[in-house]
Amino acid sequence: MQDRWQWWPDPDIGYTVRGAYQLLTAQDTVTLEAAAGLIWHPQ
């Protein structure tokens, strides 16, 4: 069994660094675990 992570793009607008940055910085506080869960999905 191999452990790896994959970035999943938004199915409607695709992936942008700007979009990910805005998502992470628009919230008051974001824990590292929560931030990782928003972007990286275990596969």
C-alpha positions in Angstrom: 0.0 0.0 0.0 1.4 3.3 -1.0 0.6 6.6 0.7 0.2 9.5 -1.6 -1.8 12.8 -2.0 -3.4 14.3 -5.1 -4.6 17.8 -5.8 -8.2 17.9 -7.0 -9.2 20.8 -9.2 -12.6 22.4 -8.9 -14.8 20.6 -11.5 -16.5 23.9 -12.6 -13.7 26.4 -12.8 -10.5 24.3 -12.6 -7.5 24.8 -10.4 -5.8 28.2 -9.7 -3.2 29.1 -7.2 -5.1 32.4 -6.6 -8.3 30.5 -5.8 -6.5 28.2 -3.3 -4.7 31.2 -1.7 -8.0 33.2 -1.3 -9.7 30.2 0.2 -7.0 29.7 2.8 -6.6 33.4 3.6 -10.2 34.5 3.6 -10.9 32.7 6.9 -10.0 34.2 10.3 -7.9 31.3 11.4 -7.0 28.1 9.6 -5.2 25.2 11.3 -2.6 23.3 9.3 -4.8 20.2 9.3 -7.9 22.1 8.1 -5.9 23.8 5.3 -4.4 20.5 4.2 -7.9 19.0 4.1 -9.2 21.8 1.9 -6.6 21.2 -0.8 -5.0 17.8 -0.6 -7.1 14.6 -0.7 -5.7 11.2 0.3 -5.8 8.7 -2.6 
